[in-house]
Amino acid sequence: MDVKVIRSKRRKKTVEACLESGILVVRAPASLTDKELTPIIEKLRAKVEKKLHRHQRSSDAVLESRAKVLNRRYFQGKLTWQSIRYVTNQNKRFGSCTPSYGTIRISHQVKQMPAWVRDYVIVHELAHLVEPNHSRRFWDLVNRYPRAERARGYLIGIGMATDEEG
C-alpha cells in the first residue's frame, strides 16, 4: 500500500491516517522525525490492511453465496468454479471469467450497483463457465435472467459495457 505523508506545523501531537483512492494518507506533526514516524505508519498500515482484508473476505463471501443461488436458479446448480471475488483492477469491464481455471472476477464498482444489475453480472460470468465466448448459445444462457436486457441497458448507460460486453 502506498503511503503519502502530509506534515503540518499546526498539528502538534496526533498522527491520523485515512485511505484515499487506495493510498494511505498520513497526517503528522512537522516536528516528528522520519525515525519517529516510521513505526507509527507501519502500525497504521497494518491496521488499515487488516480492516480492508476483513471487509474484502466478507464481501467475497456474500458474492459467493449469491452466485450459488443464481447457479441453482438459472443453471440447475450444475456449474462449479474455484473462486468468485471482487477486484479493484477492472475499471473498464464489469467482470471477467477464466473458464479453464474456474475463476470469476467482478469489478468492485459493481458492488455499488442495484442488486438486479449485480445479479446480471454474476449470471453473465457464470454463463462463461459453459460458453467461453459471446455466441448465440451464450446469450441464450444469459437471457434466462429475466432482467438481462434491462441490466445491459443500465451498464451501457453508465459506460461500463458495450454491445459486445466482456
Secondary structure, DSSP 8 states (H G I E B T S, - for coil): --EEEEEESS--S--EEEEETTEEEEEEETTS-HHHHHHHHHHHHHHHHHHHHHHHHHHHHHHHHHHHHHHHHHHTT----SEEEEESS-SS-SEEEETTTTEEEEEGGGGGS-HHHHHHHHHHHHHHHH-SS--HHHHHHHTTSTTHHHHHHHHHHTTS--SS--
